Amino acid sequence: MLLGALLLALGPTANAAVSDAGTARAEPDAPSLQPLPEFVERALPSPDAAALARLDLLLDQLLAPGSKTRSDAVALVRAVDASWLPAVAERFERVADTANQPGLELLLRNMRKRSRPVPLTAGSKPSPAPDLLELITTFPDRSSAFLRPLTEVVAYSRMFETIGNAAAARRLIAVYVRFGEFLRNDTELALARLGDGAIAALIEASAHPVPRIAEWAKAQLEAMGKHVASEAMQVPDPTQRADILRAYGKTRDVETARLLIAFAASERAPIRLAAREAVAMLGEPGLWQLRDAYRRAVGESAPEAWSWRRVAEELFAQFDRQRLTGVYDLFNRGRDAAERGDLAAASADFDRVLAWDPEFERGPTMASAYLALAEKQLESDPSAASLALRRAERLAREGKTHDRALSLRYTLDARSLLARGIVDEVLVQRARELDPENVRAEALERELRDRSRDDHALYQRYIAAVVILALGLIALGVLAFRRRGNVRNAAAPLR
């Protein structure tokens, strides 16, 4: 019965093999056609009051009367992490919307003019220009009404640079976009320091609707040596590479189509996903390159009636077949072993599949084999059974197989606790709720009930013994008290 249920869970091909009395084998499985992934830009979460208060306190310290407090606050600005980004982004938008930009520019020009270095003497070397935030926080005149918004803008720019992810880099570019030329040079220096982390945001900005911003972004990429897509992808961080691929998809630059398609076959899942999302964003303009890649991968041209989306889906399915040939060979071998009832061999092959690809798309069909193996090992090897149950539970995700696996695991956990003298009735009840047919949980529930009844009876006997002992002590006390009274009366003198 167990093998039959297993074959049913493995699908119609397994049932066909059984109906033919072993004369027919299930067709080898292969990656299926998947819809193109759609990229959805994640908005920053709204900052909570505590995060905004923390940021406002830091700004107050940057504007404090004491120079030591301001210096310490500058060090804190350079130590923020990604958790600060929602609050910093919100405060930046507020100051960008409300600040008097000509006033800020005039104040900054005045600061630079009054902070010019002393002219060089013969043989002396020029000292490096101070960082803009340090220039502002060390400026002696603290009376300007524009000091706070100027400090805010530059401090937020430094925080975006320090955080350094793609979302922060976009907002670092926004410092120049929102405030204009008087902060352009400082923004360029910050982007140069950010390095590879700025590439994706600059690629996106190269398609900015304002031509001046688009040309500026292209110039920054060229200065970094990243104006060609193949060079831009030469970064070691896989997260940055994925961001760059998505950035090219957002620009819808058809010249990058070949590169996007090539990375859609990557062994690295985040890179592969990002490239496929980028191809989906590129859309119809990439059709010719998709057809060419399909012809080279498959050996024949895609039908003319296919849309660009269908060509992309078929091409990526072919990439997956080539990439996952070994994985599917293992899966098919494990499935055949499960059909023969060799659960140990099936489990060994499936283990190797999951080691190769933990999110293997046929994972749910392997769950029943793990469940069947666990049921065989429950008494002989509880540890191995628990591991198999966890895999079945994860692979099935939901449904009867998942609930049965979880129910048996709860039963094993409750039995293990009981062996250590710990009674957990909640685990047993949960196991019974998940699978009312779990006979082991039912038996354990009866055992706990009987033990509880015995413990209650023993407790009552202990209570009775204590009561009897207490009554005996009370009686002895009364007798002793009476005896002492009789002795006292006998010793009293007669009158």
BELUR-V930002 format. One record per backbone hydrogen bond with DSSP energy under -0.5 kcal/mol. NH is the residue of the N-H (numbers start at 1). CO is the residue of the C=O. E is the energy in kcal/mol with one decimal. If there is no record, write none. Layout:
((NH:CO:E) (NH:CO:E))
This chain:
((5:1:-2.2) (6:2:-2.1) (7:3:-2.5) (8:4:-2.2) (9:5:-2.1) (10:6:-1.6) (11:8:-1.1) (14:11:-0.6) (15:11:-1.5) (16:12:-2.1) (17:13:-1.6) (18:14:-1.8) (19:15:-2.5) (20:16:-1.6) (21:18:-1.9) (22:17:-1.9) (23:20:-1.8) (39:37:-0.5) (43:41:-0.5) (52:48:-2.0) (53:49:-2.5) (54:50:-2.3) (55:51:-2.0) (56:52:-2.7) (57:53:-2.2) (58:54:-1.7) (59:55:-2.2) (60:56:-2.2) (61:57:-1.9) (62:58:-1.8) (63:59:-1.0) (64:61:-1.1) (70:66:-1.8) (71:67:-2.4) (72:68:-2.3) (73:69:-2.0) (74:70:-1.9) (75:71:-1.5) (76:72:-1.6) (77:73:-2.1) (78:74:-1.4) (79:76:-1.7) (80:77:-0.9) (84:81:-2.0) (85:82:-1.3) (88:84:-2.5) (89:85:-3.1) (90:86:-2.0) (91:87:-2.5) (92:88:-2.5) (93:89:-2.2) (94:90:-1.9) (95:91:-2.4) (96:92:-2.6) (97:93:-1.8) (98:94:-1.4) (99:95:-2.4) (101:99:-1.1) (104:100:-2.2) (105:101:-2.5) (106:102:-2.4) (107:103:-2.2) (108:104:-2.4) (109:105:-2.4) (110:106:-2.1) (111:107:-2.3) (112:108:-2.5) (113:109:-2.3) (114:110:-2.3) (115:111:-1.1) (116:113:-1.0) (124:121:-1.9) (135:131:-2.7) (136:132:-2.2) (137:133:-2.5) (138:134:-1.8) (139:135:-0.6) (139:136:-0.6) (142:140:-0.8) (147:144:-1.2) (150:146:-1.9) (151:147:-2.5) (152:148:-2.7) (153:149:-2.4) (154:150:-2.1) (155:151:-2.6) (156:152:-3.0) (157:153:-2.1) (158:154:-2.1) (159:155:-2.0) (160:156:-2.6) (161:157:-2.1) (162:158:-2.4) (163:159:-2.7) (164:160:-2.4) (169:165:-2.7) (170:166:-2.1) (171:167:-1.2) (172:168:-1.9) (173:169:-2.2) (174:170:-1.5) (175:171:-0.8) (175:172:-0.8) (176:172:-0.7) (176:173:-0.7) (177:173:-2.1) (178:174:-3.2) (179:175:-1.8) (180:176:-2.5) (183:180:-1.6) (184:181:-1.5) (185:181:-0.6) (187:183:-2.0) (188:184:-2.6) (189:185:-2.1) (190:186:-2.1) (191:187:-2.5) (192:188:-2.2) (193:189:-2.1) (194:190:-2.0) (195:191:-1.9) (197:194:-1.4) (198:195:-2.3) (199:196:-1.2) (202:198:-2.2) (203:199:-2.5) (204:200:-2.2) (205:201:-2.3) (206:202:-1.4) (207:204:-1.5) (208:205:-2.0) (211:209:-0.7) (213:210:-0.8) (214:210:-2.2) (215:211:-2.8) (216:212:-1.8) (217:213:-2.5) (218:214:-2.1) (219:215:-2.1) (220:216:-2.0) (221:217:-2.1) (222:218:-2.3) (223:219:-2.2) (224:220:-1.5) (225:221:-0.5) (225:222:-1.0) (226:221:-3.2) (231:228:-0.7) (232:228:-2.6) (233:229:-1.7) (234:231:-1.6) (235:233:-2.2) (238:236:-0.5) (241:237:-2.1) (242:238:-2.3) (243:239:-2.1) (244:240:-2.3) (245:241:-2.3) (246:242:-2.2) (247:243:-2.2) (248:244:-2.1) (249:245:-1.8) (250:246:-2.2) (251:247:-1.6) (252:248:-1.0) (253:248:-1.0) (254:252:-0.8) (256:253:-1.8) (257:254:-1.6) (260:256:-2.4) (261:257:-2.6) (262:258:-2.3) (263:259:-2.2) (264:260:-0.9) (265:262:-1.4) (266:263:-1.7) (269:267:-0.5) (272:268:-2.8) (273:269:-2.7) (274:270:-2.2) (275:271:-2.5) (276:272:-2.0) (277:273:-2.5) (278:274:-2.2) (279:275:-2.3) (280:276:-2.1) (281:277:-2.0) (282:278:-2.3) (283:279:-2.3) (285:282:-0.8) (286:283:-1.9) (287:284:-2.2) (290:286:-2.2) (291:287:-2.7) (292:288:-2.1) (293:289:-2.3) (294:290:-2.4) (295:291:-2.3) (296:292:-1.9) (297:293:-2.1) (298:294:-3.0) (299:294:-0.5) (299:295:-1.8) (306:303:-1.6) (311:307:-2.4) (312:308:-2.3) (313:309:-2.5) (314:310:-2.6) (315:311:-2.6) (316:312:-2.7) (317:313:-2.0) (318:314:-1.8) (319:315:-2.2) (320:316:-2.4) (321:317:-2.1) (322:318:-2.2) (323:319:-2.6) (324:320:-2.8) (325:322:-0.6) (328:324:-2.9) (329:325:-2.0) (330:326:-2.0) (331:327:-2.6) (332:328:-2.9) (333:329:-2.1) (334:330:-2.7) (335:331:-2.7) (336:332:-2.2) (337:333:-2.1) (338:334:-2.3) (339:335:-2.0) (340:336:-1.6) (341:337:-0.6) (341:338:-0.9) (342:337:-2.3) (343:341:-1.6) (346:342:-2.1) (347:343:-2.7) (348:344:-2.1) (349:345:-2.2) (350:346:-2.7) (351:347:-2.5) (352:348:-1.5) (353:349:-1.9) (354:350:-2.5) (355:351:-2.0) (356:352:-1.6) (357:353:-2.8) (360:357:-1.7) (363:360:-2.1) (365:362:-1.2) (366:362:-0.6) (366:363:-1.9) (367:363:-0.7) (367:364:-0.7) (370:366:-1.7) (371:367:-2.4) (372:368:-2.7) (373:369:-2.4) (374:370:-2.3) (375:371:-2.1) (376:372:-1.4) (377:373:-1.4) (378:374:-0.9) (381:377:-2.7) (385:381:-2.3) (386:382:-2.5) (387:383:-1.9) (388:384:-2.4) (389:385:-2.5) (390:386:-2.1) (391:387:-1.9) (392:388:-2.4) (393:389:-2.7) (394:390:-2.3) (395:391:-2.7) (396:392:-2.5) (397:393:-1.5) (398:396:-3.2) (403:399:-2.5) (404:400:-2.7) (405:401:-2.4) (406:402:-2.6) (407:403:-2.5) (408:404:-2.5) (409:405:-2.1) (410:406:-2.5) (411:407:-2.0) (412:408:-2.5) (413:409:-2.7) (414:410:-2.5) (415:411:-2.4) (416:412:-2.4) (417:413:-2.3) (418:414:-2.2) (419:415:-2.0) (420:416:-0.8) (420:417:-0.7) (421:418:-1.9) (422:417:-2.9) (423:421:-0.5) (424:422:-0.6) (425:423:-0.5) (428:424:-1.2) (429:425:-2.6) (430:426:-2.6) (431:427:-2.3) (432:428:-2.2) (433:429:-2.1) (434:430:-2.3) (435:431:-1.9) (438:435:-2.2) (439:437:-1.3) (442:438:-1.9) (443:439:-2.6) (444:440:-2.4) (445:441:-2.4) (446:442:-2.1) (447:443:-2.4) (448:444:-2.6) (449:445:-2.3) (450:446:-3.0) (451:447:-2.7) (452:448:-2.4) (453:449:-2.3) (454:450:-2.9) (455:451:-2.9) (456:452:-2.3) (457:453:-2.6) (458:454:-2.9) (459:455:-2.5) (460:456:-2.5) (461:457:-2.3) (462:458:-2.5) (463:459:-2.6) (464:460:-2.6) (465:461:-2.7) (466:462:-2.6) (467:463:-2.7) (468:464:-2.8) (469:465:-2.7) (470:466:-2.7) (471:467:-2.8) (472:468:-2.6) (473:469:-2.5) (474:470:-2.5) (475:471:-2.7) (476:472:-2.7) (477:473:-2.4) (478:474:-2.4) (479:475:-2.6) (480:476:-2.6) (481:477:-2.4) (482:478:-2.5) (483:479:-2.6) (484:480:-2.3) (485:481:-1.9) (486:482:-2.3) (487:483:-2.3) (488:484:-2.1) (489:485:-2.1) (490:486:-2.3) (491:487:-1.7) (492:488:-0.8) (492:489:-0.6))
